[in-house]
Structures are given as C-alpha cells and as structure tokens.
Amino acid sequence: MNKVVGFFKECAAELRKVVWPSRDDVVSSVKVVIVSTIFIAIILGVLDLLFTTGMRVVF
C-alpha cells in the first residue's frame, strides 16, 4: 500500500513541474491544425477528382 501512495505522491510532484501552455498558445495551435487539415482535405479531394476523371477517360 505504501508503494501505491508513494506513486501518487510522485505523480502529483511531477505534475507540479509541468509548464502548461497558455490559452493563446492552445488557440493558435488549434487554428493551425484546423487550417492544415482543411488544406490537406482540399488537396486530397482534388487529387481524387483528377484520378477518378482520368480513370473514366481511360476505361
């Protein structure tokens, strides 16, 4: 039981050392992820359209 209590005490001590990001940092990171996801989705959609059109022309 002492090991379990010691484990949780060590976890709490490590969490106190963590430097948490500010709200502005998190918001800007989320914006980057959303914009890059939309950009990649558009690229993949265009490529899919091109390949589908190409296959219909060939076959």
N, CA, C and O atoms as a Tripos MOL2 file, in Angstrom:
@<TRIPOS>MOLECULE
protein
  236   235    59     0     0
PROTEIN
NO_CHARGES

@<TRIPOS>ATOM
      1 N           0.8240   -1.1980    0.0000 N.3       1 MET1
      2 CA          0.0000    0.0000    0.0000 C.3       1 MET1
      3 C           0.8670    1.2590    0.0000 C.2       1 MET1
      4 O           0.4950    2.2750   -0.5870 O.2       1 MET1
      5 N           2.0240    1.1850    0.6620 N.am      2 ASN2
      6 CA          2.9220    2.3440    0.6930 C.3       2 ASN2
      7 C           3.4310    2.6980   -0.6980 C.2       2 ASN2
      8 O           3.6390    3.8700   -1.0140 O.2       2 ASN2
      9 N           3.6290    1.6700   -1.5290 N.am      3 LYS3
     10 CA          4.1110    1.9180   -2.8860 C.3       3 LYS3
     11 C           3.0640    2.6710   -3.7090 C.2       3 LYS3
     12 O           3.3990    3.5420   -4.5120 O.2       3 LYS3
     13 N           1.8000    2.3230   -3.5000 N.am      4 VAL4
     14 CA          0.7260    2.9770   -4.2430 C.3       4 VAL4
     15 C           0.6360    4.4460   -3.8280 C.2       4 VAL4
     16 O           0.5260    5.3250   -4.6830 O.2       4 VAL4
     17 N           0.6810    4.7130   -2.5400 N.am      5 VAL5
     18 CA          0.6240    6.0820   -2.0400 C.3       5 VAL5
     19 C           1.8320    6.8750   -2.5380 C.2       5 VAL5
     20 O           1.7000    8.0250   -2.9560 O.2       5 VAL5
     21 N           3.0090    6.2490   -2.4900 N.am      6 GLY6
     22 CA          4.2260    6.9010   -2.9780 C.3       6 GLY6
     23 C           4.1410    7.2170   -4.4670 C.2       6 GLY6
     24 O           4.6020    8.2650   -4.9170 O.2       6 GLY6
     25 N           3.5440    6.2970   -5.2260 N.am      7 PHE7
     26 CA          3.3830    6.5110   -6.6650 C.3       7 PHE7
     27 C           2.5460    7.7550   -6.9330 C.2       7 PHE7
     28 O           2.9210    8.5960   -7.7490 O.2       7 PHE7
     29 N           1.4100    7.8720   -6.2450 N.am      8 PHE8
     30 CA          0.5410    9.0240   -6.4640 C.3       8 PHE8
     31 C           1.1780   10.3260   -5.9870 C.2       8 PHE8
     32 O           0.9460   11.3780   -6.5810 O.2       8 PHE8
     33 N           1.9720   10.2680   -4.9310 N.am      9 LYS9
     34 CA          2.6800   11.4630   -4.4670 C.3       9 LYS9
     35 C           3.7050   11.9050   -5.5100 C.2       9 LYS9
     36 O           3.8460   13.0970   -5.7840 O.2       9 LYS9
     37 N           4.4160   10.9440   -6.0840 N.am     10 GLU10
     38 CA          5.3920   11.2670   -7.1190 C.3      10 GLU10
     39 C           4.7040   11.8090   -8.3730 C.2      10 GLU10
     40 O           5.2240   12.7180   -9.0210 O.2      10 GLU10
     41 N           3.5460   11.2600   -8.7150 N.am     11 CYS11
     42 CA          2.7960   11.7690   -9.8750 C.3      11 CYS11
     43 C           2.3860   13.2190   -9.6520 C.2      11 CYS11
     44 O           2.5190   14.0530  -10.5480 O.2      11 CYS11
     45 N           1.8900   13.5130   -8.4630 N.am     12 ALA12
     46 CA          1.4860   14.8880   -8.1580 C.3      12 ALA12
     47 C           2.6860   15.8250   -8.2010 C.2      12 ALA12
     48 O           2.5750   16.9540   -8.6810 O.2      12 ALA12
     49 N           3.8280   15.3690   -7.7050 N.am     13 ALA13
     50 CA          5.0340   16.2020   -7.7210 C.3      13 ALA13
     51 C           5.4820   16.4750   -9.1560 C.2      13 ALA13
     52 O           5.9030   17.5900   -9.4660 O.2      13 ALA13
     53 N           5.3980   15.4830  -10.0280 N.am     14 GLU14
     54 CA          5.7970   15.6790  -11.4250 C.3      14 GLU14
     55 C           4.8290   16.6160  -12.1460 C.2      14 GLU14
     56 O           5.2470   17.4310  -12.9680 O.2      14 GLU14
     57 N           3.5400   16.5010  -11.8370 N.am     15 LEU15
     58 CA          2.5640   17.3760  -12.4850 C.3      15 LEU15
     59 C           2.7460   18.8260  -12.0700 C.2      15 LEU15
     60 O           2.3980   19.7260  -12.8330 O.2      15 LEU15
     61 N           3.2770   19.0740  -10.8910 N.am     16 ARG16
     62 CA          3.5480   20.4480  -10.4750 C.3      16 ARG16
     63 C           4.6990   21.0620  -11.2810 C.2      16 ARG16
     64 O           4.7960   22.2840  -11.3890 O.2      16 ARG16
     65 N           5.5570   20.2270  -11.8370 N.am     17 LYS17
     66 CA          6.6990   20.7030  -12.6230 C.3      17 LYS17
     67 C           6.3230   21.0520  -14.0640 C.2      17 LYS17
     68 O           7.0740   21.7410  -14.7540 O.2      17 LYS17
     69 N           5.1760   20.5830  -14.5110 N.am     18 VAL18
     70 CA          4.7710   20.7600  -15.9040 C.3      18 VAL18
     71 C           4.4880   22.2300  -16.1740 C.2      18 VAL18
     72 O           3.8420   22.9140  -15.3800 O.2      18 VAL18
     73 N           4.9860   22.7020  -17.3150 N.am     19 VAL19
     74 CA          4.6910   24.0670  -17.7530 C.3      19 VAL19
     75 C           3.5340   23.9600  -18.7450 C.2      19 VAL19
     76 O           3.7180   23.5340  -19.8850 O.2      19 VAL19
     77 N           2.3560   24.3500  -18.3020 N.am     20 TRP20
     78 CA          1.1720   24.2290  -19.1260 C.3      20 TRP20
     79 C           1.1170   25.3950  -20.1170 C.2      20 TRP20
     80 O           1.4880   26.5150  -19.7660 O.2      20 TRP20
     81 N           0.6600   25.1490  -21.3510 N.am     21 PRO21
     82 CA          0.5810   26.2290  -22.3400 C.3      21 PRO21
     83 C          -0.5220   27.2220  -21.9660 C.2      21 PRO21
     84 O          -1.4970   26.8770  -21.2980 O.2      21 PRO21
     85 N          -0.3410   28.4420  -22.4100 N.am     22 SER22
     86 CA         -1.3620   29.4620  -22.1530 C.3      22 SER22
     87 C          -2.5480   29.2330  -23.0930 C.2      22 SER22
     88 O          -2.4660   28.4620  -24.0490 O.2      22 SER22
     89 N          -3.6350   29.9120  -22.8000 N.am     23 ARG23
     90 CA         -4.8310   29.7910  -23.6340 C.3      23 ARG23
     91 C          -4.5400   30.2550  -25.0580 C.2      23 ARG23
     92 O          -5.0020   29.6440  -26.0210 O.2      23 ARG23
     93 N          -3.7770   31.3340  -25.1890 N.am     24 ASP24
     94 CA         -3.4410   31.8480  -26.5220 C.3      24 ASP24
     95 C          -2.6260   30.8390  -27.3280 C.2      24 ASP24
     96 O          -2.8380   30.6850  -28.5310 O.2      24 ASP24
     97 N          -1.6920   30.1510  -26.6640 N.am     25 ASP25
     98 CA         -0.8940   29.1310  -27.3450 C.3      25 ASP25
     99 C          -1.7790   27.9860  -27.8400 C.2      25 ASP25
    100 O          -1.6140   27.4970  -28.9580 O.2      25 ASP25
    101 N          -2.7080   27.5740  -27.0000 N.am     26 VAL26
    102 CA         -3.5940   26.4670  -27.3770 C.3      26 VAL26
    103 C          -4.4950   26.8760  -28.5360 C.2      26 VAL26
    104 O          -4.6870   26.1050  -29.4760 O.2      26 VAL26
    105 N          -5.0440   28.0780  -28.4750 N.am     27 VAL27
    106 CA         -5.9320   28.5560  -29.5400 C.3      27 VAL27
    107 C          -5.1690   28.6590  -30.8600 C.2      27 VAL27
    108 O          -5.6910   28.2620  -31.9020 O.2      27 VAL27
    109 N          -3.9600   29.1790  -30.8340 N.am     28 SER28
    110 CA         -3.2010   29.2980  -32.0750 C.3      28 SER28
    111 C          -2.8210   27.9220  -32.6230 C.2      28 SER28
    112 O          -2.8070   27.7280  -33.8390 O.2      28 SER28
    113 N          -2.5190   26.9810  -31.7590 N.am     29 SER29
    114 CA         -2.2060   25.6190  -32.2200 C.3      29 SER29
    115 C          -3.4300   24.9530  -32.8460 C.2      29 SER29
    116 O          -3.3190   24.2610  -33.8580 O.2      29 SER29
    117 N          -4.5890   25.1650  -32.2400 N.am     30 VAL30
    118 CA         -5.8230   24.5950  -32.7880 C.3      30 VAL30
    119 C          -6.1190   25.1970  -34.1580 C.2      30 VAL30
    120 O          -6.5430   24.4840  -35.0670 O.2      30 VAL30
    121 N          -5.9000   26.4950  -34.3130 N.am     31 LYS31
    122 CA         -6.1160   27.1460  -35.6120 C.3      31 LYS31
    123 C          -5.2100   26.5490  -36.6760 C.2      31 LYS31
    124 O          -5.6480   26.2960  -37.7990 O.2      31 LYS31
    125 N          -3.9550   26.3250  -36.3280 N.am     32 VAL32
    126 CA         -3.0080   25.7430  -37.2870 C.3      32 VAL32
    127 C          -3.4630   24.3440  -37.6910 C.2      32 VAL32
    128 O          -3.4100   23.9910  -38.8690 O.2      32 VAL32
    129 N          -3.9030   23.5560  -36.7320 N.am     33 VAL33
    130 CA         -4.3470   22.1890  -37.0290 C.3      33 VAL33
    131 C          -5.5850   22.2070  -37.9210 C.2      33 VAL33
    132 O          -5.6680   21.4380  -38.8790 O.2      33 VAL33
    133 N          -6.5410   23.0700  -37.6180 N.am     34 ILE34
    134 CA         -7.7690   23.1280  -38.4150 C.3      34 ILE34
    135 C          -7.4740   23.5840  -39.8340 C.2      34 ILE34
    136 O          -7.9780   22.9900  -40.7870 O.2      34 ILE34
    137 N          -6.6640   24.6330  -39.9950 N.am     35 VAL35
    138 CA         -6.3430   25.1440  -41.3340 C.3      35 VAL35
    139 C          -5.5620   24.1010  -42.1320 C.2      35 VAL35
    140 O          -5.8420   23.8840  -43.3110 O.2      35 VAL35
    141 N          -4.5930   23.4620  -41.5000 N.am     36 SER36
    142 CA         -3.8120   22.4590  -42.2350 C.3      36 SER36
    143 C          -4.6610   21.2420  -42.5910 C.2      36 SER36
    144 O          -4.4590   20.6440  -43.6480 O.2      36 SER36
    145 N          -5.6040   20.8640  -41.7340 N.am     37 THR37
    146 CA         -6.4920   19.7440  -42.0370 C.3      37 THR37
    147 C          -7.3850   20.0730  -43.2290 C.2      37 THR37
    148 O          -7.5700   19.2380  -44.1140 O.2      37 THR37
    149 N          -7.9360   21.2770  -43.2570 N.am     38 ILE38
    150 CA         -8.7750   21.6890  -44.3810 C.3      38 ILE38
    151 C          -7.9560   21.7450  -45.6660 C.2      38 ILE38
    152 O          -8.4240   21.3200  -46.7220 O.2      38 ILE38
    153 N          -6.7360   22.2680  -45.5760 N.am     39 PHE39
    154 CA         -5.8600   22.3570  -46.7480 C.3      39 PHE39
    155 C          -5.5560   20.9670  -47.3150 C.2      39 PHE39
    156 O          -5.6610   20.7590  -48.5240 O.2      39 PHE39
    157 N          -5.1880   20.0360  -46.4730 N.am     40 ILE40
    158 CA         -4.8890   18.6750  -46.9300 C.3      40 ILE40
    159 C          -6.1440   18.0050  -47.4880 C.2      40 ILE40
    160 O          -6.0630   17.2750  -48.4760 O.2      40 ILE40
    161 N          -7.3080   18.2450  -46.8640 N.am     41 ALA41
    162 CA         -8.5570   17.6660  -47.3690 C.3      41 ALA41
    163 C          -8.8680   18.1790  -48.7690 C.2      41 ALA41
    164 O          -9.3100   17.4180  -49.6290 O.2      41 ALA41
    165 N          -8.6380   19.4600  -48.9940 N.am     42 ILE42
    166 CA         -8.8740   20.0250  -50.3270 C.3      42 ILE42
    167 C          -7.9250   19.4030  -51.3470 C.2      42 ILE42
    168 O          -8.3420   19.0420  -52.4480 O.2      42 ILE42
    169 N          -6.6570   19.2790  -50.9850 N.am     43 ILE43
    170 CA         -5.6780   18.6650  -51.9010 C.3      43 ILE43
    171 C          -6.0810   17.2310  -52.2310 C.2      43 ILE43
    172 O          -6.0570   16.8330  -53.3950 O.2      43 ILE43
    173 N          -6.4480   16.4600  -51.2240 N.am     44 LEU44
    174 CA         -6.8440   15.0640  -51.4590 C.3      44 LEU44
    175 C          -8.1300   14.9780  -52.2890 C.2      44 LEU44
    176 O          -8.2740   14.0850  -53.1240 O.2      44 LEU44
    177 N          -9.0560   15.9040  -52.0570 N.am     45 GLY45
    178 CA        -10.2820   15.9180  -52.8580 C.3      45 GLY45
    179 C         -10.0110   16.2070  -54.3110 C.2      45 GLY45
    180 O         -10.5940   15.5740  -55.1900 O.2      45 GLY45
    181 N          -9.1270   17.1620  -54.5800 N.am     46 VAL46
    182 CA         -8.7700   17.4900  -55.9650 C.3      46 VAL46
    183 C          -8.0580   16.3080  -56.6190 C.2      46 VAL46
    184 O          -8.3450   15.9630  -57.7650 O.2      46 VAL46
    185 N          -7.1390   15.6950  -55.8970 N.am     47 LEU47
    186 CA         -6.4410   14.5290  -56.4580 C.3      47 LEU47
    187 C          -7.4160   13.3910  -56.7480 C.2      47 LEU47
    188 O          -7.3110   12.7350  -57.7840 O.2      47 LEU47
    189 N          -8.3530   13.1550  -55.8510 N.am     48 ASP48
    190 CA         -9.3520   12.1140  -56.0680 C.3      48 ASP48
    191 C         -10.1860   12.4170  -57.3020 C.2      48 ASP48
    192 O         -10.4620   11.5250  -58.1050 O.2      48 ASP48
    193 N         -10.5860   13.6660  -57.4540 N.am     49 LEU49
    194 CA        -11.3570   14.0640  -58.6330 C.3      49 LEU49
    195 C         -10.5560   13.8450  -59.9150 C.2      49 LEU49
    196 O         -11.0820   13.3350  -60.9050 O.2      49 LEU49
    197 N          -9.2850   14.2320  -59.8880 N.am     50 LEU50
    198 CA         -8.4380   14.0490  -61.0750 C.3      50 LEU50
    199 C          -8.2500   12.5750  -61.4190 C.2      50 LEU50
    200 O          -8.3560   12.1880  -62.5830 O.2      50 LEU50
    201 N          -7.9720   11.7620  -60.4190 N.am     51 PHE51
    202 CA         -7.7630   10.3300  -60.6840 C.3      51 PHE51
    203 C          -9.0530    9.6740  -61.1450 C.2      51 PHE51
    204 O          -9.0240    8.8220  -62.0330 O.2      51 PHE51
    205 N         -10.1900   10.0520  -60.5600 N.am     52 THR52
    206 CA        -11.4720    9.4790  -60.9790 C.3      52 THR52
    207 C         -11.7890    9.8660  -62.4220 C.2      52 THR52
    208 O         -12.2190    9.0330  -63.2200 O.2      52 THR52
    209 N         -11.5730   11.1230  -62.7380 N.am     53 THR53
    210 CA        -11.7920   11.5820  -64.1210 C.3      53 THR53
    211 C         -10.8430   10.8870  -65.0760 C.2      53 THR53
    212 O         -11.2500   10.4950  -66.1700 O.2      53 THR53
    213 N          -9.6090   10.7290  -64.6950 N.am     54 GLY54
    214 CA         -8.6340   10.0430  -65.5340 C.3      54 GLY54
    215 C          -9.0040    8.5870  -65.7760 C.2      54 GLY54
    216 O          -8.8520    8.0770  -66.8860 O.2      54 GLY54
    217 N          -9.4880    7.9240  -64.7400 N.am     55 MET55
    218 CA         -9.8910    6.5160  -64.9100 C.3      55 MET55
    219 C         -11.1200    6.3900  -65.8020 C.2      55 MET55
    220 O         -11.2370    5.4380  -66.5730 O.2      55 MET55
    221 N         -12.0340    7.3490  -65.6990 N.am     56 ARG56
    222 CA        -13.2250    7.2980  -66.5640 C.3      56 ARG56
    223 C         -12.8410    7.5340  -68.0210 C.2      56 ARG56
    224 O         -13.4490    6.9550  -68.9220 O.2      56 ARG56
    225 N         -11.8420    8.3750  -68.2610 N.am     57 VAL57
    226 CA        -11.3870    8.6230  -69.6310 C.3      57 VAL57
    227 C         -10.6980    7.3820  -70.1920 C.2      57 VAL57
    228 O         -10.9090    7.0150  -71.3470 O.2      57 VAL57
    229 N          -9.8710    6.7390  -69.3650 N.am     58 VAL58
    230 CA         -9.1190    5.5740  -69.8310 C.3      58 VAL58
    231 C         -10.0540    4.3740  -70.0300 C.2      58 VAL58
    232 O          -9.9440    3.6620  -71.0290 O.2      58 VAL58
    233 N         -10.9570    4.1550  -69.0980 N.am     59 PHE59
    234 CA        -11.8230    2.9780  -69.1780 C.3      59 PHE59
    235 C         -13.1790    3.4110  -69.6330 C.2      59 PHE59
    236 O         -14.0770    2.5800  -69.7730 O.2      59 PHE59
@<TRIPOS>BOND
     1     1     2 1
     2     2     3 1
     3     3     4 2
     4     3     5 am
     5     5     6 1
     6     6     7 1
     7     7     8 2
     8     7     9 am
     9     9    10 1
    10    10    11 1
    11    11    12 2
    12    11    13 am
    13    13    14 1
    14    14    15 1
    15    15    16 2
    16    15    17 am
    17    17    18 1
    18    18    19 1
    19    19    20 2
    20    19    21 am
    21    21    22 1
    22    22    23 1
    23    23    24 2
    24    23    25 am
    25    25    26 1
    26    26    27 1
    27    27    28 2
    28    27    29 am
    29    29    30 1
    30    30    31 1
    31    31    32 2
    32    31    33 am
    33    33    34 1
    34    34    35 1
    35    35    36 2
    36    35    37 am
    37    37    38 1
    38    38    39 1
    39    39    40 2
    40    39    41 am
    41    41    42 1
    42    42    43 1
    43    43    44 2
    44    43    45 am
    45    45    46 1
    46    46    47 1
    47    47    48 2
    48    47    49 am
    49    49    50 1
    50    50    51 1
    51    51    52 2
    52    51    53 am
    53    53    54 1
    54    54    55 1
    55    55    56 2
    56    55    57 am
    57    57    58 1
    58    58    59 1
    59    59    60 2
    60    59    61 am
    61    61    62 1
    62    62    63 1
    63    63    64 2
    64    63    65 am
    65    65    66 1
    66    66    67 1
    67    67    68 2
    68    67    69 am
    69    69    70 1
    70    70    71 1
    71    71    72 2
    72    71    73 am
    73    73    74 1
    74    74    75 1
    75    75    76 2
    76    75    77 am
    77    77    78 1
    78    78    79 1
    79    79    80 2
    80    79    81 am
    81    81    82 1
    82    82    83 1
    83    83    84 2
    84    83    85 am
    85    85    86 1
    86    86    87 1
    87    87    88 2
    88    87    89 am
    89    89    90 1
    90    90    91 1
    91    91    92 2
    92    91    93 am
    93    93    94 1
    94    94    95 1
    95    95    96 2
    96    95    97 am
    97    97    98 1
    98    98    99 1
    99    99   100 2
   100    99   101 am
   101   101   102 1
   102   102   103 1
   103   103   104 2
   104   103   105 am
   105   105   106 1
   106   106   107 1
   107   107   108 2
   108   107   109 am
   109   109   110 1
   110   110   111 1
   111   111   112 2
   112   111   113 am
   113   113   114 1
   114   114   115 1
   115   115   116 2
   116   115   117 am
   117   117   118 1
   118   118   119 1
   119   119   120 2
   120   119   121 am
   121   121   122 1
   122   122   123 1
   123   123   124 2
   124   123   125 am
   125   125   126 1
   126   126   127 1
   127   127   128 2
   128   127   129 am
   129   129   130 1
   130   130   131 1
   131   131   132 2
   132   131   133 am
   133   133   134 1
   134   134   135 1
   135   135   136 2
   136   135   137 am
   137   137   138 1
   138   138   139 1
   139   139   140 2
   140   139   141 am
   141   141   142 1
   142   142   143 1
   143   143   144 2
   144   143   145 am
   145   145   146 1
   146   146   147 1
   147   147   148 2
   148   147   149 am
   149   149   150 1
   150   150   151 1
   151   151   152 2
   152   151   153 am
   153   153   154 1
   154   154   155 1
   155   155   156 2
   156   155   157 am
   157   157   158 1
   158   158   159 1
   159   159   160 2
   160   159   161 am
   161   161   162 1
   162   162   163 1
   163   163   164 2
   164   163   165 am
   165   165   166 1
   166   166   167 1
   167   167   168 2
   168   167   169 am
   169   169   170 1
   170   170   171 1
   171   171   172 2
   172   171   173 am
   173   173   174 1
   174   174   175 1
   175   175   176 2
   176   175   177 am
   177   177   178 1
   178   178   179 1
   179   179   180 2
   180   179   181 am
   181   181   182 1
   182   182   183 1
   183   183   184 2
   184   183   185 am
   185   185   186 1
   186   186   187 1
   187   187   188 2
   188   187   189 am
   189   189   190 1
   190   190   191 1
   191   191   192 2
   192   191   193 am
   193   193   194 1
   194   194   195 1
   195   195   196 2
   196   195   197 am
   197   197   198 1
   198   198   199 1
   199   199   200 2
   200   199   201 am
   201   201   202 1
   202   202   203 1
   203   203   204 2
   204   203   205 am
   205   205   206 1
   206   206   207 1
   207   207   208 2
   208   207   209 am
   209   209   210 1
   210   210   211 1
   211   211   212 2
   212   211   213 am
   213   213   214 1
   214   214   215 1
   215   215   216 2
   216   215   217 am
   217   217   218 1
   218   218   219 1
   219   219   220 2
   220   219   221 am
   221   221   222 1
   222   222   223 1
   223   223   224 2
   224   223   225 am
   225   225   226 1
   226   226   227 1
   227   227   228 2
   228   227   229 am
   229   229   230 1
   230   230   231 1
   231   231   232 2
   232   231   233 am
   233   233   234 1
   234   234   235 1
   235   235   236 2
@<TRIPOS>SUBSTRUCTURE
     1 MET1         2 RESIDUE 1 A MET
     2 ASN2         6 RESIDUE 1 A ASN
     3 LYS3        10 RESIDUE 1 A LYS
     4 VAL4        14 RESIDUE 1 A VAL
     5 VAL5        18 RESIDUE 1 A VAL
     6 GLY6        22 RESIDUE 1 A GLY
     7 PHE7        26 RESIDUE 1 A PHE
     8 PHE8        30 RESIDUE 1 A PHE
     9 LYS9        34 RESIDUE 1 A LYS
    10 GLU10       38 RESIDUE 1 A GLU
    11 CYS11       42 RESIDUE 1 A CYS
    12 ALA12       46 RESIDUE 1 A ALA
    13 ALA13       50 RESIDUE 1 A ALA
    14 GLU14       54 RESIDUE 1 A GLU
    15 LEU15       58 RESIDUE 1 A LEU
    16 ARG16       62 RESIDUE 1 A ARG
    17 LYS17       66 RESIDUE 1 A LYS
    18 VAL18       70 RESIDUE 1 A VAL
    19 VAL19       74 RESIDUE 1 A VAL
    20 TRP20       78 RESIDUE 1 A TRP
    21 PRO21       82 RESIDUE 1 A PRO
    22 SER22       86 RESIDUE 1 A SER
    23 ARG23       90 RESIDUE 1 A ARG
    24 ASP24       94 RESIDUE 1 A ASP
    25 ASP25       98 RESIDUE 1 A ASP
    26 VAL26      102 RESIDUE 1 A VAL
    27 VAL27      106 RESIDUE 1 A VAL
    28 SER28      110 RESIDUE 1 A SER
    29 SER29      114 RESIDUE 1 A SER
    30 VAL30      118 RESIDUE 1 A VAL
    31 LYS31      122 RESIDUE 1 A LYS
    32 VAL32      126 RESIDUE 1 A VAL
    33 VAL33      130 RESIDUE 1 A VAL
    34 ILE34      134 RESIDUE 1 A ILE
    35 VAL35      138 RESIDUE 1 A VAL
    36 SER36      142 RESIDUE 1 A SER
    37 THR37      146 RESIDUE 1 A THR
    38 ILE38      150 RESIDUE 1 A ILE
    39 PHE39      154 RESIDUE 1 A PHE
    40 ILE40      158 RESIDUE 1 A ILE
    41 ALA41      162 RESIDUE 1 A ALA
    42 ILE42      166 RESIDUE 1 A ILE
    43 ILE43      170 RESIDUE 1 A ILE
    44 LEU44      174 RESIDUE 1 A LEU
    45 GLY45      178 RESIDUE 1 A GLY
    46 VAL46      182 RESIDUE 1 A VAL
    47 LEU47      186 RESIDUE 1 A LEU
    48 ASP48      190 RESIDUE 1 A ASP
    49 LEU49      194 RESIDUE 1 A LEU
    50 LEU50      198 RESIDUE 1 A LEU
    51 PHE51      202 RESIDUE 1 A PHE
    52 THR52      206 RESIDUE 1 A THR
    53 THR53      210 RESIDUE 1 A THR
    54 GLY54      214 RESIDUE 1 A GLY
    55 MET55      218 RESIDUE 1 A MET
    56 ARG56      222 RESIDUE 1 A ARG
    57 VAL57      226 RESIDUE 1 A VAL
    58 VAL58      230 RESIDUE 1 A VAL
    59 PHE59      234 RESIDUE 1 A PHE
